[in-house]
Amino acid sequence: MPDDDRVFKALADPTRRLLLDLLFSRDGRTLGELEVEVEMTRFGVMKHLRVLEEAGLVVTRRSGREKLHFINPVPIRLVHDRWIDKYTERHVAALVDVKNELESEHVDH
């Protein structure tokens, strides 16, 4: 599966987005710390973390007996640069302005 597909699949699930939000607010959490934040079993959280890891959105590091989870923003940035950034350029903003102007003229008549 291509990397973009894995990232979109991972981001499509609200529980995985919540896990990413939790890691964004405080990186380096253990499975247990993440588990108490969501209403699901430890096994369920592990499955979601595996999908996030396969997409490259989460990386892990061992610290003694603990496995710490960290957010990796690079795949999200790559998606942003490819799919979102090009739609925020000036010429697209100008087209939106024209669209809004035409719509407001249509309503006024």
TANOR-V460053 format. One record per residue. N is the residue number from 1. RES is the residue in one letter. BURIAL is # if it has 24 or more other ideal C-beta (glycine too) atoms within 12 Angstrom, else .. D_LAST is the distance of its C-alpha to the last C-alpha in whole Angstrom. Layout:
# TANOR-V460053
[[N;RES;BURIAL;D_LAST] [N;RES;BURIAL;D_LAST]]
This chain:
# TANOR-V460053
[[1;M;.;52] [2;P;.;50] [3;D;.;49] [4;D;.;45] [5;D;.;46] [6;R;#;48] [7;V;#;46] [8;F;.;43] [9;K;.;45] [10;A;#;47] [11;L;#;43] [12;A;.;42] [13;D;.;44] [14;P;.;43] [15;T;#;47] [16;R;#;48] [17;R;.;45] [18;L;.;46] [19;L;#;50] [20;L;#;48] [21;D;.;46] [22;L;#;50] [23;L;#;51] [24;F;.;49] [25;S;.;50] [26;R;.;53] [27;D;.;55] [28;G;.;58] [29;R;#;58] [30;T;#;61] [31;L;#;60] [32;G;.;61] [33;E;.;59] [34;L;#;56] [35;E;#;57] [36;V;.;57] [37;E;.;54] [38;V;#;52] [39;E;.;53] [40;M;.;55] [41;T;.;59] [42;R;.;60] [43;F;.;60] [44;G;.;56] [45;V;#;56] [46;M;#;58] [47;K;.;56] [48;H;#;53] [49;L;#;55] [50;R;.;56] [51;V;#;53] [52;L;#;52] [53;E;#;55] [54;E;.;54] [55;A;#;51] [56;G;#;52] [57;L;#;50] [58;V;#;53] [59;V;.;57] [60;T;#;60] [61;R;.;63] [62;R;.;66] [63;S;.;68] [64;G;.;71] [65;R;.;71] [66;E;.;67] [67;K;.;64] [68;L;#;61] [69;H;#;58] [70;F;#;55] [71;I;#;52] [72;N;#;51] [73;P;.;48] [74;V;.;49] [75;P;#;47] [76;I;#;44] [77;R;.;44] [78;L;.;44] [79;V;#;41] [80;H;.;39] [81;D;.;40] [82;R;.;40] [83;W;.;37] [84;I;.;35] [85;D;.;35] [86;K;.;34] [87;Y;.;30] [88;T;.;30] [89;E;.;31] [90;R;.;29] [91;H;.;27] [92;V;.;26] [93;A;.;25] [94;A;.;23] [95;L;.;21] [96;V;.;20] [97;D;.;19] [98;V;.;17] [99;K;.;16] [100;N;.;15] [101;E;.;13] [102;L;.;11] [103;E;.;10] [104;S;.;9] [105;E;.;6] [106;H;.;5] [107;V;.;6] [108;D;.;4] [109;H;.;0]]
